[in-house]
Amino acid sequence: MMLEIKDLHATINGKEILKGVNLSVDKGEVHAIMGPNGAGKSTLSAVLTGHPSYTVTQGEVWFNGKNLLEMSPEVRAREGIFLSFQYPVEIPGVSMVNFMRAAVNEHRKHNNLPALSASDFLRIMREKKELVEMDNKLTNRSVNEGFSGGEKKRNEIFQMAMLEPKLSILDETDSGLDIDALRIVANGVNKLKTSENASLVITHYQRLLDYIVPDFVHVLYNGQIVKTGPKELALELEEKGYDWIKQELV
């Protein structure tokens, strides 16, 4: 099993948000996590990537047989965990090319591989830009500076393509996207799927799952995964709303 989450509890500022999450994700799988505002979806992504504001009070998380909770955020990234932010930040003065080359070579160093030469890096960058329909004018600028919401999200998928993570966590990557941008982002995610990697797609809405088809859909409600099903569960949620889940739990 690639990712194994057992009875995970987490707090922020003393308030418990995750109240016993259990989840297993294997290679080649796409898992969607759906739930209402405040259910703990973004908290889960933050805890998995090591955000310092959150405190794990109970439970275990194993990633490819290693104790994830003992790793720093940097080591988690080098081990192959990637987070696509809901609101990507701008980094003025840092060029996309330098940013990506430094990140890629850090990953290679961690895996005992030699750093890429400038020519090899630019060749790979060209290939990945085509894959995710990334405009040259965006990669020639500072990281996310002056980008629209859709361009920032596309840039995140481009970074994912460059880093080739084992586990990609997409935290409401559909937030604020129009249909064209959503299609491009989703197509990029689909093209990057292999039998050796996995994705955790966190979303409010079923519309993203029209483009990224999950193997499993999980409902996170009040800090716990309360229901798991096939892709059709997302359609049922869209039709019935989250109050349906609440009534089922009573």
ROMARSE-751778 format. One record per residue: x negated, y, z of N, C-alpha, C, O in turn; residue in one letter. Coordinates in steps of 0.02 Angstrom, whole numbers, plus 50000, padded with zeros to 5 digits. Example, Ala and Ser with C-alpha at 12.3 -4.5 7.8 and 13.67 -1.06 7.14 Angstrom:
% residues 2
493404971650390493854977550390493404983550390492884983450423a 493584988850354493164994750357493555000250394493305005750402s 
***
This chain:
% residues 250
499584994050000500005000050000499565006350000499105006850040m 499705011049955499295017149953499415021550014498945023450048m 500045023250026500215027650082500715024150128501235021650105l 500545023950192500985020650241501095025550299500625027150336e 501705027950307501885032550361502325028750411502835025850392i 502105028650474502455024750525502645029250584502215031950618k 503295030050595503575033650654503235040350665503005041850720d 503195044350612502835050750615503255056250647503805057750624l 502985059150700503295064850735502815070750729502215069950737h 503085076650716502655082650711503035088750734503635089350727a 502655093450763502945099650789502585105650759502015105150735t 502915111450761502595117850747502845122750800503445123450812i 502365126250831502535130950886502965127550940503415130650968n 502815121250953503175117651005503845114750985504155111251025g 504075116250925504725113750902504625107450859504245107450811k 504975102150878504905095850840505295096350775505895097750774e 504945095050720505255095250653505325088150624505855086250601i 504785084350626504815077350604504945073050666504605073650716l 505435068550660505675064950719505665057450709506115053850731k 505145055050675505085047850664505165045950591505605042050574g 504725048650548504755047250476504385040750462503825039650485v 504715036350423504405030150399504455030050323504995030950295n 503885028850290503885029050217503285025150191502735025650218l 503395021150138502855017550105502855019250031503365018949998s 502265021050005502185022749934501615018749906501065018649934v 501735015249850501205011249820500985014149753501315018649726d 500445011649727500185013849662500715013049608501115008349608k 500725017849562501185017449505501895019749519502325019349475g 502025021949581502705023749600502815031249604502355035049619e 503435033349590503655040249599504215040149651504725036949641v 504115043649706504615044049759504865051149764504475055949766h 505525051949765505825058549774506085059049845506405054549871a 505935064749877506205066149943506665072149937506465077549919i 507305070949954507805076049949508095077450019508065073150063m 508375083350027508675084950092508835092350095508575096350056g 509265094350142509455101350149508895105550177508385102850200p 508975112150177508495116650208508405114750281508885113150316n 507775114950304507645113650374507605106350393507545104650452g 507655101850343507655094650358506955092150376506885087050410a 506435095750353505755093650366505355091650305504815088750311g 505625093150245505285091150184504605094350176504105090950165k 504575101050181503945104550173503475103150232502865103250224s 503765101950291503345100050349502985093450335502395092750351t 503335088750305503025082350289502435083350242501905080350253l 502515087450190501965088650143501385092150179500795090550166s 501535096750224501015100350260500635095750307500025096250312a 500985091350340500655086550386500205081750347499655080150369v 500445079350289500045074650250499405077850224498895074450216l 499425084350211498825087750185498405091050239497885093950225t 498635090650302498225092950358498285100250376497805103150400g 498875103250365498965110350383498875111150459499185107650498h 498435115850479498275116450550498835119050595498785118450656p 499355121950566499905124650607500345119150636500735120350683s 500285113050608500725107650630500335102750674499755101350661y 500665100150725500365095450771500735088850767501345088450776t 500365083550753500645076750753500655074350825500135073950857v 501245072650850501305070550920501385063050927501305060250981t 501545059650872501655052450875501635049650804501795053150756q 501445043250799501465039850734500795039050701500275041350726g 500805035850643500205034350605500315035850531500875035450505e 499765037750498499785038550425499145035350397498595037250415v 499235030450353498665026950322498675028250247499195027950215w 498085029850221498015031350150497455027050121496875027850138f 497645022350079497165017450052496755014250107496145013350101n 497105012450160496775008850215496395013050264496105010450312g 496385019650254496025024150299496515028350339497065029950316k 496315030050400496735034050445496745041250422496265044950433n 497285043250390497325049950361497295055450415497005060750404l 497595054150472497655059250524496985061050556496925066050589l 496485056850545495815058250571495395062450523494835064550539e 495655063650462495275067250411495435074750412495995076750427m 494935078850397495045085950387495415087050322495425082550280s 495725092950312496075094250249495615093350188495825090950136p 494975095450195494515095050138494385087750119494355086050060e 494295083450170494165076350157494785073050126494725068850082v 495375074950150495985072250121496025073850046496205069550006r 495835079950029495845081949958495335077849919495475075549863a 494745076949947494215073149912494405065749906494185062349859r 494795063349954495015056349951495555055349898495725049649880e 495845060949872496305060249816497015062449829497475060349794g 497115066749881497785069349893497825076449866497395080649880i 498345077849827498425084349795499115087149813499615083549811f 499135093549831499765096849846499895102449797499495107049790l 500475102149764500705107649722501165111849765501695109549787s 500955118049778501305122349826501975124849799502065125649738f 502435126049845503065129249827502945136349804503255138749756q 502475139849838502305146749819501535147349812501195149249860y 501265145649753500545145849743500255152849755500565157849736p 499675153149787499375159549805498925162049748498665158149708v 498835168649746498355171749700497675172249733497625173449793e 497145171249693496465171949719496095176949674495735174849628i 496185183449686495865188549643495105187849644494805186549696p 494805188949586494075188949581493755182149573493145181649564g 494155176849577493885170049567494165167349502494765166149495v 493715166349453493945164149387494195156949390493945152849429s 494685155549348494955148749345494415143649327494395138249355m 493975145449280493455140849258492995139049316492855133249328v 492745144149352492285142849408492635139049464492335134549495n 493255140849477493645137649530493725130149515493615125949559f 493925128649454494055121649436493405117649432493395111749452m 492885120649407492245116949401491985115249471491735109749482r 492035119949518491815118649587492225113049618491955108649651a 492885113349608493335108249637493205101349608493165096449644a 493135100949542493025094549508492355091549531492315085549545v 491835095649535491185093049554491145091149628490765086649646n 491545094349670491595092149741491895085149745491655080949783e 492415083949705492715077249702492215072149677492165066649705h 491845073849626491345069249597490795067749648490575062049654r 490585072849683490065071849734490305067049788489935062749810k 490935067849810491225063549862491245056349839491185051749880h 491325055249774491355048549745490695046149717490665041349678n 490155049549737489465047749717489375047749641489035043449613n 489685052749610489605053649537489215060049524489255064749564l 488835060449470488465066549455488925072249436489465071149410p 488695078449448489085084349429489145084649353488695082549317a 489705087249329489805088049258489385093849232489325099049265l 489095093049173488755098549141489275103649118489875102049114s 489055109649103489525114849080489895112749017490495113849011a 489535109548970489855107648907490365101948918490895102048887s 490195097048961490665091648975491285094249011491845092148996d 491165098849058491735101549095492215105349048492825104449052f 491945109449003492355113348957492735108748908493295110248889l 492415103248889492755098448844493355095248880493895094748851r 493255093148942493805090148981494355095248993494945093748990i 494145101449007494625106749020495065107948958495665108948965m 494765107848899495155108748837495665103148830496245104448812r 495465096948843495915091248837496505091848885497075090548866e 496365093748946496895094148997497365100048984497955099548998k 497085105548957497515111348941498035109348888498615111248893k 497825105548839498285103248787498815098648816499405098948797e 498605094448862499055089648893499645092948928500215090748924l 499495098548964500025101949003500255108448970500595112449002v 500075109448907500285115348868500085121848904500495126348913e 499455122148925499195127848962498875132748913498475130848871m 499065139048918498825144248873498105146248892497935146848950d 497685147248840496985149348852496935155748892496485156548933n 497405160348881497355166848915497435166048991497195170249029k 497765160749013497855159649085497205156949116497025159049171l 496865152449082496255149549110495675154449107495165153349140t 495745159749069495205164749066495275170149119494865174749122n 495795169649161495915174749212495735172149282495535166349289r 495815176449332495725174249401496305169649420496835169649388s 496195165649472496675160449491497355163549510497415166949560v 497855162149467498555164249478498665171849478499225174049489n 498145175849467498225183149472498645185749414498465185049356e 499215188849431499655191549381500065186349344500385187949294g 500065180149368500445174849336501185175449355501345177549411f 501625173649310502335172949327502415166649370501955162749377s 503015165849399503145159849439503035153449399502735148649424g 503295153349337503215147549294502495146149276502275140449273g 502105151549263501395150749246500995147949305500545143849296e 501175150149365500835147549425500955140049433500495136249448k 501575138049422501745130949429501395126849374501155121349387k 501375129549314501025126049259500285125449275499965120449260r 500005130749305499305130749324499175125249376498645122149375n 499645124249422499565119049473499545112149440499145107849460e 499955110949390499955104549356499315103649315499045098149309i 499055109249288498405109049254497855107049304497425102949288f 497865109949364497375108049415497435100749433496935097249442q 498045098349437498165091249451497865086949395497555081749409m 497945089049334497665085349277496905085049281496605079949267a 496605090649301495875090949306495605086649363495085083449356m 495955086549419495705083049479495885075649480495565071749516l 496385073649441496595066549437496675063549506496345058649523e 497125066249547497225063749615497545056849616497875054749568p 497445053349672497785046849681498505047949702498955044249680k 498625052949745499305054449767499445061849757499095066149785l 499945063449716500145070349704500785071849743501285068249736s 500765077149783501355079249821501605085649789501265090749791i 502195085449760502485091349726503015094249771503575091549775l 502855099649805503305102649855503745107849822503545113549812d 504355105749804504845110149772504545113949714504605120049707e 504205110149671503855113149614504355115949564504165119849519t 505005114149570505515116849525505785123449549506195126549514d 505575125749608505845131949637505695137949592505115139449577s 506225141349570506145147449531505975146449457505825151249422g 506005140249433505825139049363506445139149318506985136649336l 506365142149258506895141549209506825134749175506355131049187d 507305133149132507335126349103506705124849062506445119249065i 506465129649022505865128448981505255127049023504875122449009d 505155131149075504575130149120504635123549157504145120049167a 505245121949178505365115649213505185109749169504875104949191l 505385110149106505235104649059504485103749050504235098049050r 504125109249041503405108949029503045106049091502605101849084i 503245108449150502935105949212503075098549220502625094649235v 503705096549210503895089549218503555085049167503345079549183a 503495087449105503155083549053502425082349072502155076949061n 502115087549101501425086849123501355081549177500895077449175g 501815081649225501815076649278501905069649249501545064949269v 502375068849203502505062249174501905059649135501755053749137n 501565064149099500985062049059500405059749103499985055749083k 500385062449164499825060949210499955054549251499505052249287l 500555051849246500715045849285500345039849256500345038749196k 500035035849301499705029649281499885024149331500225025449380t 499645018149318499765012549364499325013049426499415009149473s 498865017849427498395018449483498545024449528498235025149581e 499015028849508499165034649551499905034549571500285030349548n 500085039149613500775039549637500965046849648500535051149655a 501615048149650501865054949661502415054949714502825050349718s 502405060249753502925061649802503245068249781502935073549786l 503855068049756504195073949729504715076349780505205072949794v 504595082349807505045085149857505475090449824505225095249795i 506135089549830506575094249795507255094649829507465090049864t 507595100249820508285101149843508775098149792509295095449811h 508585098749728509075097849675508935091849630508355089949620y 509455089149604509395083349560509105085249492508845080949457q 509145091649473508965093649404508245091849387508105089949330r 507785092349435507085090549422507035083149405506615081049365l 507465079049436507445071849427507755069649361507745063749344l 508035074549323508225073149253507595072449210507605069149158d 507055075549233506425075749194505895071149223505535067649186y 505835071049290505375066549323505805061049355506115062249407i 505825055249325506275049949348505945046049405505425042949394v 506235046149465505935042749522506095035249523506605033049497p 505645031449554505785024449567506215023749630506625019149635d 506125028349677506505028249739506695035349758506315040049747f 507285036049787507515042549814507635041649889507975036949910v 507345046149929507425045950001507775052350024507625057749998h 508225051650071508565057550099508255058950168508305054950214v 507935064850173507655067050237508165071650270508365076750241l 508375069850329508905073550363508735073950437508635068850470y 508695080050463508545081050534507915077450556507885074350609n 507405077850513506745075350531506635067850522506125065250543g 507115064450491507045057250479507285055450409507725058850382q 507005050150381507275047450318507865042950337507775037650367i 508465045050318509065041650340509385037350286509835033350300v 509145038150224509435034150170508925033550113508585038450097k 508875027750084508425026550027508815022749974509205018249990t 508705024549911509045021149858508695022149791508155025149789g 508995019749737508715020749670508855027949646509125031949683p 508665029349584508735036149557509465038549559509585044549562k 509945033949556510655035849556510855039249621511355042849623e 510475038149675510635041349739510605048949732510985052549764l 510135051449690510075058749679510715061549648510935066949666a 511005057849601511635059949570512205060049620512635064449618l 512205055149664512725054749716512665060649763513175063549784e 512055062449780511945068249824512185074749790512485079049822l 512045075249726512245081149688513015081849688513285087349693e 513335076149682514065076049678514395077249746514885080949751e 514125074049798514455074049863514165079049913514495080849962k 513545081449900513225086049946512945082550008513055076550018g 512585086350048512255083350106512715082250165512555078550211y 513305085450164513795084150217514015076850216514195074050268d 513995073850157514165066750150513695062450193513915057750227w 513055064150191512565060450231512705061450305512685056650344i 512855067550324513005069150394513595065050418513585062350474k 514115064550378514705060650396514555053250403514825049850446q 514105050750359513915043750363513535042150427513575036550453e 513175047150453512765045950512513175046250577512955043750629l 513765049250573514185049850634514445043050656514805042550705v 
***
